Amino acid sequence: MNDDAREAQVLEAVVTLVDSLLDDFDVVELLTDLTERCATLLDVASAGLLLADSRRQLHVMAATSERTEELELFQLQADEGPCLDCYLSGRPVSIADLGDADGRWPQFVPAAREAGFASVHALPMRAAGSVFGALGLFGTRSGGLNDADLLVGRTLAHVASVAIVQEHAPTPDVVFPHLRSVLASRTVVEQAKGFLRERLDVTVGEAFQLLRRYARESGRHLTDIARELLSERATRPALVDALARLASADDLPD
């Protein structure tokens, strides 16, 4: 891809994401879309986003795949990795070759290699001078990010930050209530994924794709679909039937 074509692709992605911020949007869906854009636009294979709560505990908010989500969770369990270092320092972290980081992250590096990754990067998310999350970028081959990729990555991290604190002055008193709300939305979606896994005999990844596709086709929010599935007994059977029909109509991506 030449420079002009890539620049046009980057601008299209940013404009699309900003357009979403100016309209009624679902934060879980937008952040998931943003991580997918990272994998498409940057020289990485996948991306994940970690968000802190008011106790400064990080949580997985979005990821491009189950493999990436599991690695992000492993960072939190092992209490080490690029996203944690990025969040704590407030500075980008870039490791072009994981072989150089064995001593730095003795538990994370073997797990990342086993997952098929060879390079890792992380960019801070911030507002009002406070870091409240990190965008993790994972490559399947060794190599650093060039200046253009770093600029695109920072831009997408800023878009994610705006999505969380939009329409409010970015002060800590405003940011953390929004973080609690966003994290609660993600919890509802995770519970709905588990429910569909058991009810429809699909994988967790397939359950998430079902929820996303149904939300898009029905013009509703992903989180609202998940909440209805969990709490609305009267409409739940019809919703499950609709999701089951969607699952049988086409193969779902992992």
WOCORRA-V674795 format. One record per helix or strand of 3 or more residues. SS is the DSSP state (2 for helix, 1 for strand). FROM is the first residue (numbers start at 1). TO is the last residue. If there is no record, write none. Layout:
{{SS/FROM/TO} {SS/FROM/TO}}
//
This chain:
{{2/3/21} {2/27/41} {1/46/52} {1/58/63} {2/66/78} {2/82/89} {1/93/95} {2/98/100} {2/108/114} {1/119/127} {1/130/139} {2/147/165} {2/172/200} {2/204/218} {2/222/231} {2/233/249}}
//
